[in-house]
């Protein structure tokens, strides 16, 4: 009887060891795939393209970081998020976009008068603009004052590609690839940089 109990205990321990090893292998495989994806994302360039022949857009692969990795490698952003009264452990994703706006200005100057301290000063006024910007300025004999107002609208679209069972059957919950597309609706704006960080729980 003791022999059978001993064999049963050995079988249970062996089964538990196999289950633990299987889960550990699955965890290590997922970690390896995450690091490989992050390496590919960091080494790949931003893909720039146009939408409707006038709107600038860019695409980038996502980084997947744990909360601790995010706090370590993106410390400045983590501090800023804390200042927004958000807890890092509640983060799900962080996006950063850099853009520049270059506008070729053309306007016909017109004569005007500026009243200052009861003195009328001859000046030249300039105005130009469109749906996305306004530029107004006044040039007097000794100075130029003006105001530039720029408007932009960014569209951010995340694309997630899931792995398929056996490579071609139904979708699984495991993510194969994740990308972020950013489109500026302002035709004068060019997307210079994007970073899309997904926080792994």
Backbone as ProteinMPNN parsed JSONL, in Angstrom:
{"seq_chain_A": "XXXXXXXXXXXXXXXXXXXXXXXXXXXXXXXXXXXXXXXXXXXXXXXXXXXXXXXXXXXXXXXXXXXXXXXXXXXXXXXXXXXXXXXXXXXXXXXXXXXXXXXXXXXXXXXXXXXXXXXXXXXXXXXXXXXXXXXXXXXXXXXXXXXXXXXXXXXXXXXXXXXXXXXXXXXXXXXXXXXXXXXXXXXXXXXXXXXXXXXXX", "coords_chain_A": {"N_chain_A": [[0.827, -1.196, 0.0], [1.935, 1.25, 0.849], [3.795, 1.495, -1.11], [2.243, 2.044, -3.405], [1.093, 4.471, -2.645], [3.375, 6.015, -2.507], [4.206, 5.914, -5.193], [2.008, 7.223, -6.352], [2.264, 9.755, -5.188], [4.725, 10.519, -6.289], [3.969, 10.572, -8.989], [2.078, 12.654, -8.932], [3.715, 14.804, -8.13], [5.461, 14.82, -10.319], [3.646, 15.441, -12.379], [2.82, 17.99, -11.544], [5.277, 19.289, -11.765], [5.682, 19.158, -14.526], [3.509, 20.709, -15.425], [4.181, 23.184, -14.242], [6.641, 23.663, -15.53], [5.741, 23.832, -18.174], [4.143, 26.15, -18.083], [6.117, 27.991, -17.365], [7.783, 27.859, -19.604], [5.991, 28.851, -21.528], [5.662, 31.458, -20.523], [8.306, 32.454, -20.738], [8.628, 32.248, -23.504], [6.717, 34.098, -24.401], [7.851, 36.404, -23.281], [10.288, 36.469, -24.667], [9.305, 36.863, -27.293], [8.158, 39.38, -26.948], [10.412, 40.992, -26.384], [11.747, 40.63, -28.816], [9.927, 41.84, -30.569], [9.977, 44.477, -29.539], [12.651, 45.131, -30.069], [12.621, 45.079, -32.881], [10.815, 47.177, -33.302], [12.225, 49.362, -32.244], [14.421, 49.469, -33.946], [13.338, 49.938, -36.408], [12.447, 52.408, -38.844], [10.406, 55.395, -38.877], [7.557, 55.165, -40.82], [6.618, 57.172, -43.387], [3.871, 58.592, -45.115], [1.331, 59.663, -47.499], [-2.044, 60.793, -47.267], [-4.868, 61.034, -49.235], [-3.336, 62.546, -50.985], [-2.566, 64.997, -49.908], [-2.52, 65.162, -47.145], [-0.34, 64.649, -44.46], [0.996, 61.7, -43.074], [2.032, 59.182, -40.698], [3.541, 56.088, -39.673], [4.188, 53.76, -37.067], [5.734, 51.037, -35.319], [4.621, 49.446, -32.304], [5.895, 49.761, -28.961], [6.232, 47.493, -26.28], [6.05, 47.681, -22.941], [6.641, 46.887, -19.49], [5.237, 48.215, -16.422], [7.345, 48.818, -14.649], [9.524, 48.846, -16.417], [8.748, 51.006, -18.012], [8.802, 53.113, -16.15], [11.515, 53.114, -15.696], [12.826, 53.474, -18.239], [11.482, 55.588, -19.41], [11.479, 57.82, -17.684], [11.091, 60.627, -17.394], [8.626, 61.031, -18.692], [7.037, 59.412, -17.079], [7.106, 60.836, -14.664], [5.76, 63.157, -15.467], [3.238, 62.077, -16.0], [2.502, 61.306, -13.428], [2.226, 63.854, -12.359], [-0.077, 64.571, -13.6], [-1.878, 63.426, -12.006], [-2.269, 60.74, -12.398], [-1.995, 57.261, -11.928], [0.804, 55.214, -12.47], [0.462, 52.472, -12.6], [-2.073, 52.224, -13.584], [-1.918, 52.841, -16.217], [-2.463, 52.24, -19.702], [-1.602, 52.74, -22.28], [0.741, 54.921, -23.902], [1.129, 57.7, -25.918], [3.235, 59.58, -28.034], [3.744, 62.352, -30.083], [5.534, 64.157, -32.469], [5.553, 67.074, -34.378], [5.903, 69.301, -37.166], [5.139, 72.486, -38.49], [5.111, 74.071, -41.482], [4.613, 76.904, -43.294], [4.112, 78.544, -46.276], [4.083, 81.924, -46.658], [2.095, 84.446, -48.087], [1.06, 87.653, -48.762], [-0.734, 90.654, -49.37], [0.429, 93.746, -48.507], [-1.165, 96.437, -46.732], [-1.813, 99.883, -46.31], [-2.192, 101.408, -43.128], [-3.282, 102.897, -40.022], [-1.963, 103.324, -36.826], [-3.085, 103.956, -33.634], [-1.628, 105.379, -30.895], [-1.019, 106.442, -27.66], [-2.392, 108.867, -28.17], [-1.273, 109.588, -30.556], [-1.101, 109.327, -34.004], [0.202, 106.809, -35.919], [1.688, 106.025, -38.948], [1.411, 102.894, -40.636], [1.95, 99.506, -41.855], [-0.219, 96.929, -42.634], [-0.67, 93.398, -42.501], [-2.312, 90.479, -43.58], [-2.948, 87.047, -43.774], [-4.124, 83.71, -44.446], [-5.798, 80.521, -43.95], [-8.025, 77.72, -43.722], [-6.607, 76.494, -41.722], [-4.7, 78.133, -40.555], [-4.002, 81.465, -39.319], [-2.526, 84.547, -39.964], [-1.615, 87.609, -38.78], [-0.308, 90.878, -38.91], [1.38, 93.926, -38.018], [3.372, 96.482, -39.236], [5.343, 99.011, -38.183], [7.334, 102.028, -38.208], [9.415, 101.4, -36.476], [9.04, 98.842, -35.381], [7.775, 95.417, -35.578], [4.75, 93.828, -35.018], [2.861, 90.949, -34.445], [0.645, 88.134, -34.96], [0.418, 84.67, -34.999], [-1.728, 82.083, -35.611], [-2.15, 78.717, -35.358], [-3.859, 75.842, -36.371], [-4.605, 72.459, -35.72], [-5.419, 69.036, -36.312], [-5.23, 65.875, -35.163], [-5.373, 62.522, -36.126], [-5.399, 59.434, -34.602], [-4.791, 56.094, -35.083], [-4.913, 52.831, -34.031], [-3.681, 49.704, -34.969], [-4.175, 46.329, -34.558], [-2.845, 43.179, -34.934], [-3.732, 39.902, -34.645], [-2.478, 36.69, -33.671], [-3.028, 33.681, -35.526], [-4.585, 30.518, -35.035], [-2.642, 27.741, -35.712], [-1.575, 29.274, -37.694], [-3.329, 29.966, -39.784], [-5.986, 29.552, -39.178], [-8.651, 30.307, -36.888], [-8.628, 33.448, -35.028], [-6.417, 34.047, -32.287], [-5.912, 35.09, -28.831], [-3.429, 36.13, -28.606], [-1.159, 38.666, -29.472], [0.24, 39.489, -32.548], [1.297, 41.638, -33.972], [1.452, 45.17, -33.563], [0.495, 48.398, -34.466], [0.714, 51.976, -34.838], [-0.954, 54.522, -36.448], [-0.655, 57.883, -37.392], [-2.324, 60.677, -38.473], [-2.165, 63.896, -39.737], [-4.537, 66.326, -40.112], [-4.106, 68.826, -40.964], [-2.841, 70.236, -43.799], [-0.407, 71.554, -43.898], [1.206, 70.519, -41.969], [3.765, 68.318, -40.912], [4.414, 65.072, -39.799], [6.862, 64.396, -37.536], [7.862, 62.621, -35.663], [6.93, 59.675, -33.85], [5.825, 57.889, -31.013], [4.668, 54.967, -29.629], [3.71, 53.444, -26.851], [2.831, 50.553, -25.272], [1.555, 49.522, -22.233], [2.316, 46.751, -20.442], [0.547, 44.591, -18.35]], "CA_chain_A": [[0.0, 0.0, 0.0], [2.838, 2.4, 0.905], [4.45, 1.596, -2.408], [1.298, 2.706, -4.315], [0.985, 5.873, -2.219], [4.614, 6.668, -2.908], [4.156, 6.085, -6.646], [0.999, 8.249, -6.641], [2.854, 11.046, -4.815], [5.734, 10.821, -7.309], [3.253, 10.924, -10.215], [1.491, 13.994, -8.73], [4.819, 15.769, -8.159], [5.941, 14.898, -11.707], [2.636, 16.169, -13.158], [2.921, 19.403, -11.165], [6.525, 19.819, -12.334], [5.459, 19.329, -15.965], [2.615, 21.877, -15.576], [4.964, 24.387, -13.913], [7.621, 23.869, -16.601], [5.008, 24.27, -19.357], [3.776, 27.563, -17.881], [7.346, 28.779, -17.395], [8.196, 27.934, -21.012], [5.058, 29.762, -22.189], [5.991, 32.804, -20.061], [9.586, 32.833, -21.328], [8.402, 32.432, -24.936], [6.027, 35.388, -24.556], [8.839, 37.443, -22.971], [11.218, 36.513, -25.805], [8.6, 37.48, -28.423], [7.986, 40.805, -26.63], [11.71, 41.624, -26.586], [12.027, 40.643, -30.261], [9.069, 42.875, -31.148], [10.502, 45.78, -29.126], [13.885, 45.37, -30.818], [12.232, 45.424, -34.251], [10.186, 48.505, -33.27], [13.253, 50.374, -32.012], [15.339, 49.528, -35.078], [12.643, 50.338, -37.638], [12.22, 53.839, -39.028], [9.022, 55.824, -39.024], [7.109, 55.111, -42.21], [5.829, 58.365, -43.716], [3.101, 58.469, -46.351], [0.314, 60.707, -47.665], [-3.439, 60.398, -47.389], [-5.56, 61.959, -50.14], [-2.318, 63.332, -51.694], [-2.24, 66.291, -49.296], [-2.384, 65.04, -45.695], [0.832, 63.893, -44.048], [0.727, 60.652, -42.092], [3.199, 58.369, -40.339], [3.204, 54.825, -39.008], [5.274, 53.23, -36.259], [5.403, 49.843, -34.552], [4.462, 49.727, -30.881], [6.749, 49.182, -27.924], [5.477, 46.908, -25.171], [6.856, 47.77, -21.729], [5.967, 46.742, -18.208], [5.222, 49.467, -15.672], [8.7, 49.068, -14.14], [10.362, 49.234, -17.557], [8.348, 52.355, -18.415], [9.332, 54.046, -15.145], [12.976, 53.142, -15.816], [13.307, 53.977, -19.521], [10.747, 56.81, -19.751], [11.312, 58.416, -16.358], [10.521, 61.978, -17.506], [7.207, 60.899, -18.998], [6.373, 58.848, -15.898], [6.942, 61.941, -13.713], [4.696, 64.016, -15.996], [1.961, 61.378, -15.815], [2.168, 61.437, -12.008], [1.759, 65.221, -12.144], [-1.454, 64.609, -14.085], [-2.646, 62.691, -10.997], [-2.546, 59.399, -12.891], [-1.08, 56.259, -11.382], [1.46, 54.463, -13.549], [-0.062, 51.109, -12.719], [-3.344, 52.278, -14.304], [-1.674, 53.17, -17.622], [-2.589, 51.166, -20.685], [-0.764, 53.103, -23.428], [1.203, 56.303, -23.943], [1.48, 58.111, -27.279], [3.916, 60.868, -28.191], [3.855, 62.728, -31.487], [6.198, 65.417, -32.753], [5.222, 67.543, -35.714], [6.32, 70.666, -37.486], [4.253, 73.138, -39.443], [5.795, 75.045, -42.322], [3.619, 77.546, -44.143], [4.591, 79.598, -47.154], [3.208, 83.072, -46.455], [1.977, 85.455, -49.132], [-0.003, 88.591, -48.441], [-0.585, 92.001, -49.928], [0.379, 94.707, -47.404], [-2.026, 97.598, -46.939], [-1.532, 100.997, -45.405], [-3.131, 101.588, -42.023], [-2.832, 103.855, -39.015], [-2.001, 102.798, -35.464], [-3.241, 105.031, -32.647], [-0.959, 105.067, -29.64], [-0.759, 107.632, -26.838], [-2.981, 110.015, -28.882], [-0.469, 109.891, -31.744], [-1.405, 108.415, -35.1], [1.451, 106.364, -36.529], [1.45, 105.283, -40.194], [1.895, 101.512, -40.54], [1.548, 98.575, -42.911], [-0.878, 95.755, -42.049], [-0.614, 92.185, -43.321], [-3.156, 89.365, -43.137], [-3.127, 85.898, -44.662], [-4.577, 82.546, -43.699], [-6.734, 79.584, -44.569], [-8.804, 77.024, -42.695], [-5.725, 75.918, -40.721], [-3.872, 79.117, -39.874], [-4.221, 82.892, -39.528], [-1.361, 85.371, -39.655], [-1.9, 89.041, -38.806], [0.827, 91.643, -38.423], [1.444, 95.366, -38.279], [4.742, 96.963, -39.303], [5.511, 100.46, -38.062], [8.694, 102.444, -38.562], [10.447, 100.857, -35.587], [8.82, 97.471, -34.895], [6.731, 94.578, -36.177], [3.999, 93.007, -34.067], [1.963, 90.07, -35.183], [0.117, 86.954, -34.279], [0.213, 83.504, -35.848], [-2.575, 81.064, -34.989], [-2.102, 77.481, -36.131], [-4.823, 74.848, -35.904], [-4.292, 71.121, -36.204], [-6.271, 67.944, -35.846], [-4.496, 64.625, -35.362], [-6.13, 61.278, -36.049], [-4.536, 58.335, -34.186], [-5.465, 54.82, -35.302], [-4.099, 51.681, -33.652], [-4.004, 48.465, -35.665], [-3.678, 45.153, -33.827], [-2.946, 41.939, -35.701], [-3.674, 38.769, -33.725], [-1.999, 35.426, -34.23], [-4.074, 32.719, -35.867], [-4.316, 29.131, -34.643], [-1.942, 27.037, -36.784], [-1.137, 30.229, -38.692], [-4.315, 30.384, -40.785], [-7.361, 29.33, -38.718], [-9.254, 31.401, -36.12], [-7.735, 34.339, -34.294], [-6.204, 33.793, -30.862], [-5.788, 36.331, -28.058], [-2.039, 36.582, -28.641], [-0.934, 39.728, -30.452], [1.401, 39.28, -33.401], [1.864, 42.931, -34.35], [0.635, 46.319, -33.184], [1.025, 49.605, -35.089], [-0.047, 53.202, -34.64], [-0.914, 55.476, -37.553], [-1.03, 59.251, -37.022], [-2.585, 61.508, -39.642], [-2.455, 65.302, -39.468], [-5.51, 66.845, -41.074], [-3.582, 70.102, -41.448], [-1.922, 69.893, -44.897], [0.886, 72.217, -43.708], [1.916, 69.856, -40.87], [4.446, 67.054, -41.192], [4.686, 64.272, -38.603], [8.308, 64.203, -37.446], [8.185, 61.48, -34.812], [5.832, 59.041, -33.114], [6.173, 56.798, -30.099], [3.476, 54.32, -29.087], [4.154, 52.496, -25.814], [1.747, 49.797, -24.643], [1.982, 49.081, -20.905], [1.918, 45.363, -20.149], [0.174, 44.379, -16.943]], "C_chain_A": [[0.874, 1.265, 0.0], [3.512, 2.62, -0.434], [3.558, 2.354, -3.395], [1.117, 4.186, -3.957], [2.224, 6.66, -2.642], [4.623, 6.932, -4.418], [3.142, 7.163, -7.047], [1.551, 9.638, -6.315], [3.9, 11.467, -5.841], [5.066, 11.26, -8.608], [2.647, 12.322, -10.102], [2.571, 15.065, -8.795], [5.34, 15.935, -9.583], [4.958, 15.682, -12.57], [2.681, 17.664, -12.845], [4.177, 20.048, -11.75], [6.37, 20.068, -13.829], [4.574, 20.548, -16.219], [3.378, 23.165, -15.314], [5.958, 24.71, -15.023], [6.941, 24.374, -17.871], [4.619, 25.748, -19.248], [5.004, 28.46, -17.936], [7.845, 28.941, -18.827], [7.306, 28.902, -21.778], [5.355, 31.217, -21.81], [7.284, 33.301, -20.694], [9.458, 33.062, -22.839], [7.724, 33.769, -25.209], [6.991, 36.548, -24.302], [9.845, 37.599, -24.109], [10.573, 37.201, -27.004], [8.418, 38.975, -28.196], [9.294, 41.561, -26.852], [12.068, 41.69, -28.072], [11.194, 41.717, -30.955], [9.554, 44.273, -30.797], [11.782, 46.127, -29.879], [13.575, 45.782, -32.252], [11.63, 46.824, -34.303], [11.231, 49.601, -33.099], [14.195, 50.535, -33.203], [14.66, 49.997, -36.364], [12.427, 51.85, -37.663], [10.73, 54.122, -39.07], [8.681, 55.783, -40.506], [6.201, 56.314, -42.468], [5.11, 58.145, -45.041], [2.058, 59.575, -46.393], [-1.062, 60.084, -47.794], [-4.123, 61.463, -48.245], [-4.589, 62.93, -50.82], [-1.981, 64.666, -51.049], [-1.997, 66.192, -47.801], [-1.196, 64.156, -45.355], [0.465, 62.904, -42.956], [2.018, 59.885, -41.82], [2.737, 57.147, -39.573], [4.426, 54.337, -38.248], [4.792, 51.971, -35.552], [5.392, 50.192, -33.067], [5.555, 49.08, -30.048], [5.849, 48.612, -26.841], [6.387, 46.871, -23.95], [6.004, 47.446, -20.512], [5.997, 48.095, -17.499], [6.62, 49.81, -15.171], [9.639, 49.489, -15.259], [10.031, 50.657, -18.001], [8.905, 53.392, -17.443], [10.847, 54.172, -15.258], [13.431, 53.844, -17.095], [12.612, 55.269, -19.964], [10.439, 57.583, -18.473], [10.676, 59.802, -16.428], [9.026, 61.922, -17.79], [6.433, 60.35, -17.805], [6.139, 59.931, -14.845], [5.815, 62.855, -14.171], [3.327, 63.375, -15.8], [1.537, 61.426, -14.351], [1.661, 62.836, -11.693], [0.336, 65.419, -12.669], [-2.402, 63.86, -13.152], [-3.09, 61.31, -11.515], [-1.525, 58.431, -12.285], [-0.504, 55.434, -12.528], [0.881, 53.067, -13.701], [-1.406, 51.066, -13.438], [-3.162, 52.595, -15.785], [-1.94, 51.969, -18.509], [-1.758, 51.455, -21.934], [-0.395, 54.575, -23.321], [1.636, 56.598, -25.376], [2.187, 59.451, -27.233], [4.062, 61.122, -29.677], [4.566, 64.066, -31.578], [5.858, 65.803, -34.187], [5.815, 68.924, -35.93], [5.38, 71.196, -38.555], [5.039, 74.206, -40.179], [4.776, 75.59, -43.312], [4.316, 78.605, -44.989], [3.598, 80.753, -47.079], [3.261, 84.0, -47.659], [0.816, 86.349, -48.768], [0.301, 89.934, -49.096], [-0.656, 92.985, -48.774], [-0.547, 95.879, -47.753], [-1.694, 98.648, -45.9], [-2.622, 101.095, -44.345], [-2.55, 102.615, -41.075], [-3.002, 103.209, -37.657], [-2.094, 103.982, -34.514], [-2.588, 104.594, -31.356], [-0.594, 106.331, -28.908], [-1.194, 108.913, -27.567], [-2.172, 110.446, -30.093], [-0.808, 108.849, -32.809], [-0.108, 108.088, -35.844], [1.116, 105.628, -37.828], [2.093, 103.894, -40.089], [1.441, 100.729, -41.76], [0.975, 97.336, -42.224], [-0.824, 94.597, -43.04], [-1.558, 91.163, -42.721], [-3.134, 88.285, -44.199], [-3.543, 84.717, -43.816], [-5.433, 81.632, -44.544], [-7.481, 78.886, -43.44], [-7.944, 76.555, -41.528], [-4.833, 76.925, -40.019], [-4.346, 80.527, -40.202], [-2.957, 83.619, -39.124], [-1.757, 86.833, -39.841], [-0.694, 89.777, -38.244], [0.722, 93.099, -38.806], [2.896, 95.801, -38.179], [4.72, 98.489, -39.223], [6.956, 100.792, -38.402], [9.753, 101.761, -37.708], [10.188, 99.441, -35.072], [7.741, 96.753, -35.698], [6.05, 93.814, -35.055], [3.023, 92.162, -34.864], [1.515, 88.895, -34.352], [-0.105, 85.859, -35.314], [-0.601, 82.492, -35.068], [-2.585, 79.849, -35.902], [-3.074, 76.483, -35.528], [-4.458, 73.492, -36.508], [-5.3, 70.13, -35.645], [-5.558, 66.65, -36.189], [-5.445, 63.442, -35.194], [-5.15, 60.166, -35.707], [-5.328, 57.036, -34.32], [-4.51, 53.678, -34.971], [-4.607, 50.444, -34.38], [-3.364, 47.307, -34.914], [-3.92, 43.921, -34.681], [-2.736, 40.768, -34.739], [-3.145, 37.532, -34.442], [-3.185, 34.511, -34.511], [-3.63, 31.312, -35.452], [-3.794, 28.383, -35.867], [-1.581, 27.964, -37.936], [-2.19, 30.7, -39.676], [-5.764, 30.188, -40.32], [-7.837, 30.528, -37.902], [-8.221, 32.205, -35.339], [-7.622, 33.901, -32.84], [-6.12, 35.133, -30.131], [-4.374, 36.881, -28.07], [-1.837, 37.57, -29.783], [0.342, 39.445, -31.229], [2.088, 40.609, -33.723], [0.893, 44.032, -33.962], [1.288, 47.562, -33.77], [0.124, 50.786, -34.772], [0.161, 54.091, -35.855], [-1.386, 56.826, -37.035], [-1.166, 60.048, -38.307], [-2.862, 62.925, -39.162], [-3.405, 65.797, -40.542], [-5.108, 68.217, -41.599], [-2.575, 69.802, -42.556], [-0.551, 70.556, -44.769], [1.777, 71.477, -42.704], [2.525, 68.546, -41.329], [4.727, 66.353, -39.873], [6.173, 63.951, -38.582], [8.677, 62.97, -36.628], [6.958, 60.97, -34.092], [6.44, 58.017, -32.164], [4.87, 56.267, -29.513], [3.937, 53.23, -28.131], [2.929, 51.862, -25.188], [2.274, 49.259, -23.322], [1.428, 47.703, -20.643], [1.633, 45.224, -18.671], [0.765, 43.064, -16.44]], "O_chain_A": [[0.609, 2.219, -0.732], [3.771, 3.75, -0.847], [4.043, 3.206, -4.139], [1.003, 5.04, -4.836], [2.134, 7.809, -3.075], [4.994, 8.016, -4.869], [3.39, 7.93, -7.978], [1.337, 10.587, -7.07], [3.96, 12.636, -6.224], [5.523, 12.199, -9.259], [2.692, 13.095, -11.059], [2.386, 16.104, -9.428], [5.628, 17.052, -10.014], [5.37, 16.493, -13.399], [2.595, 18.5, -13.744], [4.151, 21.203, -12.176], [6.866, 21.068, -14.347], [4.851, 21.337, -17.123], [3.248, 24.131, -16.066], [6.11, 25.866, -15.417], [7.48, 25.234, -18.568], [4.754, 26.503, -20.211], [4.949, 29.561, -18.485], [8.277, 30.024, -19.221], [7.797, 29.689, -22.588], [5.307, 32.104, -22.662], [7.354, 34.446, -21.14], [10.098, 33.957, -23.391], [8.105, 34.489, -26.133], [6.961, 37.553, -25.012], [10.212, 38.716, -24.475], [11.207, 38.026, -27.661], [8.51, 39.76, -29.14], [9.294, 42.644, -27.437], [12.625, 42.686, -28.535], [11.696, 42.425, -31.829], [9.548, 45.163, -31.648], [11.98, 47.274, -30.28], [14.181, 46.712, -32.782], [11.897, 47.58, -35.237], [11.138, 50.651, -33.735], [14.71, 51.628, -33.44], [15.337, 50.408, -37.307], [12.246, 52.48, -36.621], [9.908, 53.227, -39.27], [9.423, 56.3, -41.341], [5.149, 56.454, -41.845], [5.677, 57.58, -45.977], [1.915, 60.336, -45.436], [-1.226, 59.0, -48.353], [-3.968, 62.659, -47.996], [-4.99, 64.032, -51.193], [-1.171, 65.412, -51.6], [-1.329, 67.058, -47.234], [-1.054, 63.056, -45.889], [-0.28, 63.227, -42.031], [2.966, 59.933, -42.604], [1.696, 57.156, -38.917], [5.556, 54.476, -38.714], [3.613, 51.838, -35.225], [6.073, 51.121, -32.633], [6.069, 48.01, -30.376], [4.812, 49.194, -26.523], [7.37, 46.131, -23.918], [4.799, 47.697, -20.5], [6.7, 49.011, -17.927], [7.041, 50.964, -15.254], [10.46, 50.387, -15.076], [10.931, 51.429, -18.331], [9.42, 54.428, -17.863], [11.405, 55.224, -14.948], [14.31, 54.705, -17.054], [13.135, 55.973, -20.828], [9.294, 57.951, -18.212], [9.812, 60.124, -15.612], [8.249, 62.673, -17.202], [5.305, 60.77, -17.547], [5.09, 59.947, -14.201], [4.998, 63.286, -13.356], [2.362, 64.063, -15.468], [0.351, 61.57, -14.055], [0.771, 63.0, -10.86], [-0.371, 66.328, -12.233], [-3.58, 63.68, -13.463], [-4.136, 60.79, -11.126], [-0.345, 58.754, -12.152], [-1.223, 55.011, -13.432], [0.817, 52.537, -14.81], [-1.844, 49.996, -13.861], [-4.138, 52.617, -16.535], [-1.68, 50.828, -18.128], [-1.263, 50.53, -22.577], [-1.122, 55.372, -22.728], [2.407, 55.846, -25.971], [1.792, 60.349, -26.489], [4.449, 60.236, -30.439], [4.238, 65.001, -30.847], [5.874, 64.967, -35.091], [6.178, 69.617, -34.981], [4.893, 70.452, -39.407], [5.568, 75.134, -39.567], [4.159, 74.84, -44.067], [5.028, 79.46, -44.463], [2.42, 80.589, -47.394], [4.334, 84.3, -48.183], [-0.285, 85.871, -48.495], [1.457, 90.283, -49.335], [-1.69, 93.07, -48.111], [-0.687, 96.253, -48.917], [-1.341, 98.336, -44.763], [-3.805, 100.896, -44.621], [-1.459, 103.138, -41.3], [-4.042, 102.621, -37.36], [-1.279, 104.903, -34.579], [-2.946, 103.563, -30.786], [0.069, 107.205, -29.466], [-0.469, 109.908, -27.583], [-2.362, 111.549, -30.605], [-0.801, 107.647, -32.544], [0.584, 108.981, -36.332], [0.324, 104.686, -37.802], [3.178, 103.742, -39.526], [0.662, 101.212, -42.582], [1.61, 96.762, -41.338], [-0.921, 94.79, -44.252], [-1.606, 90.991, -41.503], [-3.282, 88.57, -45.387], [-3.34, 84.717, -42.602], [-5.749, 81.929, -45.696], [-7.558, 79.406, -42.327], [-8.47, 76.247, -40.459], [-4.258, 76.605, -38.979], [-5.001, 80.759, -41.218], [-2.383, 83.346, -38.07], [-2.179, 87.24, -40.923], [-0.121, 89.368, -37.235], [0.067, 93.462, -39.784], [3.572, 95.536, -37.184], [4.153, 99.163, -40.083], [7.712, 99.922, -38.836], [10.878, 101.561, -38.168], [11.044, 98.885, -34.385], [6.925, 97.366, -36.387], [6.727, 93.21, -34.223], [2.435, 92.623, -35.842], [1.942, 88.694, -33.215], [-0.724, 86.078, -36.356], [-0.204, 82.085, -33.975], [-2.975, 79.934, -37.066], [-3.109, 76.3, -34.311], [-4.053, 73.404, -37.667], [-5.944, 70.379, -34.625], [-5.311, 66.358, -37.359], [-6.218, 63.379, -34.238], [-4.173, 59.962, -36.428], [-6.405, 56.895, -33.74], [-3.433, 53.568, -35.558], [-5.807, 50.171, -34.405], [-2.158, 47.306, -34.666], [-5.046, 43.648, -35.1], [-1.69, 40.66, -34.099], [-3.336, 37.354, -35.645], [-4.206, 34.561, -33.825], [-2.448, 30.974, -35.516], [-4.424, 28.39, -36.925], [-1.308, 27.495, -39.041], [-1.996, 31.716, -40.343], [-6.685, 30.622, -41.012], [-7.458, 31.659, -38.203], [-7.124, 31.738, -35.033], [-8.594, 33.447, -32.235], [-6.244, 36.189, -30.751], [-4.142, 37.991, -27.591], [-2.283, 37.344, -30.908], [1.395, 39.193, -30.643], [3.316, 40.689, -33.742], [-0.325, 43.857, -34.021], [2.489, 47.772, -33.601], [-1.061, 50.627, -34.479], [1.292, 54.38, -36.247], [-2.39, 56.912, -36.328], [-0.249, 60.093, -39.126], [-3.697, 63.134, -38.282], [-3.115, 65.701, -41.734], [-5.694, 68.716, -42.56], [-1.549, 69.174, -42.291], [0.383, 70.159, -45.465], [2.967, 71.771, -42.599], [1.893, 67.763, -42.038], [5.225, 66.972, -38.932], [6.687, 63.31, -39.498], [9.706, 62.345, -36.883], [6.053, 61.738, -33.764], [7.438, 57.368, -32.477], [4.069, 57.026, -28.969], [4.488, 52.214, -28.554], [2.08, 52.559, -24.633], [3.321, 48.612, -23.287], [0.213, 47.506, -20.625], [2.405, 45.695, -17.836], [0.567, 42.703, -15.28]]}, "name": "protein", "num_of_chains": 1, "seq": "XXXXXXXXXXXXXXXXXXXXXXXXXXXXXXXXXXXXXXXXXXXXXXXXXXXXXXXXXXXXXXXXXXXXXXXXXXXXXXXXXXXXXXXXXXXXXXXXXXXXXXXXXXXXXXXXXXXXXXXXXXXXXXXXXXXXXXXXXXXXXXXXXXXXXXXXXXXXXXXXXXXXXXXXXXXXXXXXXXXXXXXXXXXXXXXXXXXXXXXXX"}
